[in-house]
Amino acid sequence: MAVALGVLALLAGTAVAVGWPDGGGTSITSAGSSSADGSAAGPGTGPGTGTGPTAEILPTGGGATAPLPGPPATAVGPGSDVGGATPGTATTRAVPPGTGTKPLTGKTVVIDPGHNPGNTRHTAEINRQVEAGGFKKECDTTGTETNAGYSEAKFTLDVAARAREALTAMGARVLFTWDGDRAYGPCVDERARIGNAAKADAVVSIHGDGASASGTGFHVIVPSEVRSGGTDTRPIMAPSRALGDALAQAFAQATGARPANYVGQNGIDVRGDLGGLNLSTVPKVFIECGNMRNSVDAARMSDPAWRQKAAEGIANGIRDHLTKGT
């Protein structure tokens, strides 16, 4: 009976609040949104939850939210201003369980914004030696910058925030290794532990390269075989390579950038000297979005519109990898 009422209400465009017999289903919002500042507008939930960039937007009520074209039915009751609706209304439609599911629902993604702007003021701390997979390495580095002074650390955090918004819209649970909330670091070993502890389905570390000015293009770094002491990258090599291949293809499509002409092959570089990869127990890659010392790449990376494309390419690559075969 509830199903019949729900369908009739949708056809009539009336204001209703109905549930499916099992209490499940999906609430699809036509104008709700989530943003990089952690706010979210959703159906009948009041103002968006979250206190800032670190907020996680988690699925509630056994369902998800997804865009729906066309004029929505208006459900009268406690709610938020969504897409111009008056206070106290939520522009939602009820749909049967199993429809409208977002592609990354149930997936956990960890984004690792490379470096930290504060590293330049904490050289002693970031030079401390930490475990990197059978050898020691600096805790972190300052990263590079463009000739105009736009730092890699600012670039990575900006792109990461944009990627989080895109991934959250796809239904993923997104965690950061840091989010502007650290004076320096974190160290490479801690960055790896964060992904491991989250049991992430995918981890992407975002970077900008500082190669010779003649080099141009992006590349994705995937782990090589490293076996030393307690380190063994063999279990993550294949899934990390698959993630890297999907990421390289999607990034090129979204940005128009070409694979690097100075390192790797077809946008893929295999390395065993990065602690962030060696210490990971879950699929993980680095992406060098361009060479910040090259004038053409630097101009792109300094452009907010291009950074949005880069973020979408990263999110799409993660989506393509995690939904392959589904």
N, C-alpha and C positions, 0 to 999 in steps of 0.2 A: 504493500500500500504506500509506504514511504517513497519507493521508487516511482510509482505512478504519479504521486503528488509532485515529486521533484521534476519529472519530465514535463508535466503539464505546466508547472510554474515557469520553467525555462522557456517553453514555447510561448507562454503568454507574456513573458517579460515582467512578471510580478515580483513583488518584494517578499521573499520567503527565506526561511532558514530550515532546511531539511537535512536529514542524515540518511545514509544508506543503512539497510537492515543490520549490517555487521558493524556499523559505527566507523567503517573505514572510508576509503575513497580519497579524492583529491580536491582541494579547494583551489580553483584556478582564478587568478586575479588578472584583470585586464589592464590595470594601470599601476599596480604595486611595483616597487623597485627596491633594490638594495644598492648601496653606494660604498665607495671606498672608504668613507669616513665611519663606516660601521653602522650607519642607520639603515633601517628597513621599514618599508611600508607594506603592510600585508592585510589580509582579510580579517576584519573584526577583531584585531588584536590591539588596537590603540596605537599610540606612537611607536615607531620602530625601536626595537631593543638594541642594546649595544652602547658602549661608552666611548668608542673611538676606534681607531684603526685595528686594535687588537681583538675587537669583538668577533665572536664566531656566530654565524647565522645557521642555526640547526633546525632540521625539519621537526615539526610538531604536529600533533593530532593525527598521526598515522598517514599523513599525506604530504604533498609538496605544492609549490606554487609555480605557475608557468604562464606565459603570455597567452591571451586569448583574444583574437580579433573580434570586432563588432561591438555594439553597445551592450553593456552588461546589465543583468538584473541587479537591482539594488536591494540589499538586505538591510532592513532597518534595525538598529540596535547599536550597542557600544562599538565604536570603531574609530578610524582615523581618516583624516582628509587624504583621499587617494585620487589622483588624477582629476582634481577639481570638484570632487564630491563634497557635499556639505558635511560639517561636523556631525558625528553620530551615525554615519552610514559607512558601509564597506561594500565596495563594488566587487562582488564575487559571484561565481556560479558553482553549483555543485555538479560533479560529474561522477560517473561510476568508478569504483575501485579499478586500478590497473590501467587507467588511461591518463595521458598527460604526464607521465613520469619523466623527470629530467634525466639526461644521459649519465650523469655522474652521481646520482643519488646513492648513498651508501659508501662512497669512495672517500678516502682521506688523502689529501695532497699536502705536502710540505714545500713551501717556497723559502728559499734561502737567499736573501738579498746580499750579494757579495760585499765584504769589507764593512766599513763604518766611518762616517765623517769624523768621528771623535778619535779615530786611531792616530791621527797626526799629533794629537796632544797627549798620547799615552804610549810613546815609543818603547819605554822600558817594559810595560806590560805586554805589548803585542810581540816583542822580541823574545819573550820567554819560550823556551823549547817545550814542545808537547809531542805526544805520541802521534805518528802519522802513518802507521802500518808497517812496523818492523824497523822504523827509523824515526829520528826526531826532526821536527821542523818548527819554524816560528809559529807562535799562536795565531797570528794573522798578519796582514800587511796593510799598507795605506791605500793600495790600489793606484790606478793611473788617473789621468784627467786629459781634457782637450787642451789645445794651445790657448784657448780663451779662459781656461780655469774651471770648466764644468767637470766636477769630480765623478769618478766611477761610482763611488759610494752613494752619491745623490741620485745618479742615474738608476742604479739597481733598485733602490728603495721605491723610486717613483714607478718603475715598470712593474715591480712586484705588487704594489698596491693596485695597479690597474689589472694585473693578471688575477689577483684575488677576486676582484669584482666580477670578472668574466667567469671564473671557475665557480664562484658561489652561485651565479645565475644558472650554471649547468647542474647545480645540486650538490657539488662537492663540499666536504668539510675541509676548510683550508687553514693550515697553521703556518706561522712564520717562525724562523729561528731567532729573529729579532725584528723589532718594529719601531725603530726610533726611540726605544726605551732603554738603551744601553750606552754607557759612556764610551765604551770601546768593545771591539770583538763582536760576537763571541769567538772563542778560539775554534780552530778547525775541528778538533776532536769533539768539542761540545756541539758544534753544528751537526756532526754526524749522529751523535747520540740522540738529538732531538727527533730526527727522522726515524731512527730505530725505535725509540720509545713509543712513538705514535703508531708504529706498525704501518707506516705510510704505504699506499699503493704506488706512489710515485713521488720522488723528490727532485726538484729542479733548482740548481744554484745559478743565479743570474749574475752575469759579469759583463764588463767591457774590456777589451784587450788593450795592451799598451805596446804594440809591436812597432817595427820600423814604419816610418811614415809612408813608405811605398806600398805597404800591404793593405789590402782592403777586403771586406767581406766578413761574414759570420762563420762560426763553427761550433759544433757541439762536441764536448769531451766526454768520452765513455771510459769505464774502467778496463784496464788490462788485467791479466792474471797476476795476482800478488799473493804469495804464500810465505809468510814469515811470522814466527811466533804464533800469536793468536789470530793473525790476520789471514783470511782466505776469501778472496773476491770471486771465486768460481761460481758460487750460487747466484750471484747477482749479475754476472757478465751478460748472459743472454737476454734477460728482461731489460737490463739497462741499455743494451744495444738496440733492442726493439723500440724502447722509449726514445732513444737518441735519433733513430731513423725517422720516426713519426714527427718528432719535434723539428728536425731539420727541414722536412718537406713542408710542414705547416707554416714554419717561420718564413721560409722563402715565398710561399704563396701570399701570406698576409702582408709582408713588407716590401716585396720586390727586390730584396737584397740577394746577392749572389753568395755562394760558398766562398770561403776565404781562399785567396790565391797564394798564400804564403805558408799555410800549415794544413795538415790533414789531407783527406781525399773526399771529394763530394760533400764537404761540410762536416765530416766526422774525423775526430782526432782521438786516438787511443793512448791513454797515459796511465802510468803506474806510480807517479810521484806526487799525487794529490791526496793528502790525508782525508779530505772530505769524502772522496770516493773509496779509498782503501778501507776506511773504518765503517763504511755503511753496510748494513745487513739487509737493506731494502733497495729496490731499483732506484738508481740515482744517476743524474748526469749534470754537467755544467753546460751552460750556453754562453759563449762570448758573442754578444749581439753585434759587435762590430769592432773596428780598430779605432780607438779614440784619438790616436796620433795621426790618423789619416784625415785630411781635410774634408773629403766627401763623406766619410763615415761619421766624422765628428759633427758635421752640419745636420745629418739625419738624427743622430742620437741626442742632439740639443733641442730638437723640435718636438714639442708635446704631442703633436698629431702623429708623428712617426712612432713615438714611444707607445702611443695607444695601439698602433698596428702591431708593434713588437709584442705587447702584452697579449693581444688577441691571438697572435701566432703561437705564443707559448701555451696559452690556454687550449687552443685548438689541437695542438700537438699532443698535449696530455690527454685530452678527450679522445682523440683518434686512437691513441695507444690503449687506453683503458677500456674502450668499447669495441675494439677489434674482435670480430668473431661473435659478437653478441647480437 
